[in-house]
């Protein structure tokens, strides 16, 4: 009997040690961040609708190549990566001005991926780990809805956000947010954030 009690105590101590060891070494993520003046930047594999006013033969829908450039009629290899749609439109107007008088160009992004520096990445025990284009005022709840929530094996409250812009990691309570509906666990995301969801040990 004494031997059984001793083994039980050792096992319980080991479990406690594991639980302590699993506690997040990161500070909690700030819940509300200062609003940022965010403009969408074009990324590789985005789809652009380029409209040249009064010139339908020059208007088309075109993908951004992996090298970040686009090709349109009369204009070859225009650099689009990291520009706003308005900036790209002005660049196309300058290039087209060699061929047509007073061109007016509008660029509309119809399929969003964004540059790598602006994307939010979700890895680990999400139902659908993926890369998401950041959008203004995005929260971790928005991200979790898009990735389909947590798997059955996720340790949601040990999840963390690695904020590339700061080089810091923050703890987030995804289980409380997703499974228990604790909206106080919702936090703001930033462009380039990486959400890491570890697997539960038990």
C-alpha positions in Angstrom: 0.0 0.0 0.0 2.8 2.4 0.9 4.5 1.5 -2.4 1.4 2.3 -4.4 1.0 5.6 -2.6 4.6 6.5 -3.3 4.2 5.7 -7.0 1.0 7.7 -7.2 2.7 10.7 -5.6 5.6 10.4 -8.1 3.2 10.2 -11.1 1.2 13.2 -9.8 4.4 15.2 -9.3 5.5 14.3 -12.8 2.2 15.5 -14.3 2.4 18.7 -12.3 5.9 19.3 -13.6 4.8 18.7 -17.2 1.9 21.1 -16.7 4.2 23.8 -15.3 6.7 23.1 -18.1 3.9 23.6 -20.6 2.9 26.9 -19.2 3.5 29.6 -21.8 6.8 31.5 -21.4 5.3 34.4 -23.4 3.4 37.4 -22.0 -0.3 37.6 -23.0 -1.0 39.3 -26.3 -2.2 42.8 -26.1 -6.0 42.7 -26.6 -6.5 46.1 -28.3 -3.7 47.6 -30.4 -3.6 51.1 -31.6 -5.3 51.5 -35.0 -2.9 51.4 -37.9 -3.3 53.2 -41.2 -3.3 50.1 -43.4 -3.4 50.1 -47.2 -3.5 46.8 -49.0 -0.3 46.0 -50.9 -0.3 43.8 -54.0 1.4 40.4 -53.7 2.4 37.6 -56.0 -0.5 35.5 -57.3 -3.0 38.2 -56.6 -5.5 38.7 -59.5 -5.8 42.2 -60.9 -8.5 43.7 -63.0 -6.8 46.4 -65.1 -9.2 48.9 -66.7 -8.0 51.5 -69.2 -10.7 54.0 -69.7 -12.0 54.2 -73.3 -9.6 51.5 -74.4 -11.3 48.1 -73.8 -8.7 46.3 -76.0 -6.1 47.3 -73.3 -8.3 46.3 -70.3 -7.9 42.8 -68.9 -7.7 40.6 -65.9 -4.2 39.5 -65.1 -2.4 37.5 -62.3 0.6 38.8 -60.6 3.5 36.5 -61.4 5.6 34.9 -58.7 8.3 37.4 -59.5 5.9 40.2 -58.5 5.4 41.6 -62.1 2.5 41.9 -64.5 2.4 42.0 -68.2 -0.4 44.0 -70.1 -0.9 44.9 -73.7 1.8 47.5 -74.8 3.5 47.2 -71.4 5.8 44.4 -70.5 7.0 43.4 -67.0 5.6 46.1 -64.8 6.6 45.7 -61.1 3.5 45.3 -59.0 4.7 43.6 -55.8 4.4 45.8 -52.7 2.5 48.6 -54.4 -1.1 49.8 -53.7 -3.5 49.4 -56.6 -3.5 53.2 -57.1 0.3 53.3 -57.3 0.3 50.5 -59.9 -2.4 52.4 -61.9 -0.2 55.5 -62.0 2.8 53.5 -63.1 0.7 51.9 -65.9 -0.5 55.4 -67.0 3.1 56.6 -67.3 4.0 53.6 -69.5 0.9 53.8 -71.6 1.3 57.5 -72.2 4.0 56.6 -74.8 1.3 54.9 -76.9 -2.1 56.6 -76.1 -3.1 60.1 -75.2 -3.9 60.8 -71.5 -4.5 57.3 -70.4 -6.7 56.8 -67.3 -6.1 53.4 -65.6 -7.9 51.8 -62.7 -6.6 48.7 -60.9 -9.0 46.5 -58.9 -7.7 43.5 -56.9 -10.2 40.7 -57.3 -8.2 37.8 -55.6 -6.2 38.6 -52.5 -3.0 37.0 -51.3 -0.7 39.9 -50.5 3.1 40.0 -50.1 4.7 37.6 -47.7 5.4 40.4 -45.2 1.7 41.2 -44.9 0.3 37.6 -44.7 -0.9 36.0 -41.5 0.3 32.4 -41.2 -1.4 29.7 -39.1 0.5 26.5 -38.2 0.0 23.6 -35.9 -3.3 22.2 -34.6 -5.7 24.3 -36.6 -8.4 22.5 -38.6 -7.1 24.0 -41.8 -3.6 25.5 -41.3 -3.1 28.1 -44.0 -1.8 31.5 -45.1 -4.3 34.4 -44.9 -4.2 37.8 -46.5 -4.2 40.4 -43.6 -7.1 42.8 -43.6 -7.6 45.9 -41.5 -8.9 45.4 -38.0 -8.4 41.6 -38.2 -8.6 39.8 -34.9 -7.5 36.3 -33.8 -11.2 35.3 -33.8 -11.4 36.2 -37.5 -8.4 34.0 -38.1 -9.8 31.1 -36.2 -13.1 31.2 -38.1 -11.2 31.2 -41.4 -9.1 28.2 -40.4 -12.1 26.2 -39.1 -11.2 26.3 -35.4 -9.0 23.9 -33.4 -8.4 20.2 -33.8 -9.3 17.7 -31.0 -5.5 17.5 -30.2 -4.9 21.3 -29.9 -3.6 22.9 -26.7 -5.4 26.1 -27.5 -4.5 28.0 -24.4 -0.8 27.4 -25.0 -1.0 28.9 -28.5 1.2 31.9 -29.3 1.4 34.7 -31.8 4.9 35.5 -33.1 4.8 39.2 -34.1 7.4 39.5 -36.8 7.4 43.3 -36.8 8.5 43.2 -33.1 10.5 40.0 -33.0 8.4 38.9 -29.9 6.0 36.1 -29.1 2.7 36.5 -27.1 0.4 33.9 -25.5 -3.2 33.7 -26.7 -6.1 31.7 -25.1 -7.6 30.1 -28.2 -9.4 27.3 -26.2 -11.2 29.9 -24.0 -12.1 31.9 -27.1 -13.2 29.2 -29.5 -14.5 26.5 -27.1 -15.9 28.6 -24.3 -16.8 31.7 -26.1 -14.7 33.9 -23.8 -14.6 37.1 -26.0 -12.0 38.6 -23.6 -9.5 36.2 -25.1 -9.9 37.8 -28.5 -6.9 40.0 -29.6 -5.9 42.1 -32.5 -3.7 40.7 -35.3 -1.0 42.5 -37.2 0.4 42.1 -40.8 3.0 39.3 -40.8 1.9 37.6 -37.6 2.4 33.9 -37.2 -0.2 32.0 -35.1 1.3 28.8 -33.6 -1.0 26.2 -32.1 0.8 23.4 -30.3 -0.5 19.8 -29.7 -1.8 18.9 -26.3 0.3 16.3 -24.3 -2.8 14.8 -22.8 
